[in-house]
Amino acid sequence: ETTPFFFSSHSPTKIDSRKGSDRGTACPHNTASHATNPALSREARWTPPRHHSDRIDTAEIVFRRVRGYLNKLTPDKFEKLSDEIARVGIDSKAVLKGVILLVFEKALNEPHYSSMYAQLCVKLSDEVPNFDDPGNTGNS
């Protein structure tokens, strides 16, 4: 008959003075139950703090993809990547404005490709939905 370790006369963890050794750390998580019970290890492990929202912002995903496409954009790759940018998921006026700002910033930073970015704007104006209000004819 075996007795549980907390009733035995010797401690289950011994202090090991060797440098770099994890053996003997008197931590409640240093038991063999982690290996046999995955639920304990999941509960015991450290997780980063959650932000106010657990959902991933879809607009931020679109902006990251557009930045990636813009970084790869060259005159040789224009057709393929401009099609990808047009299909990236611009589904609101706010996302469209963000994409326009990204293209504008890229054109300012790379003036030698400014005509290519102008062509991209023309293509996006033709292919991306118009989010203006039907009665609004002014620029916004």
Buried (B, 14 or more C-beta within 10 A) or exposed (E): EEEEEEEEEEEEEEEEEEEEEEEBEEEEEBBEEBEEEEEBEEEEEEEEEEEEEEEEEEBEEBBEBBBBBBEEBEEEEBEEBBEBBBEBEBBBBEBBEBBBEBBEEBBEEEEEBEEBBEBBBEBBEEEBEEBEEEEEEEEE
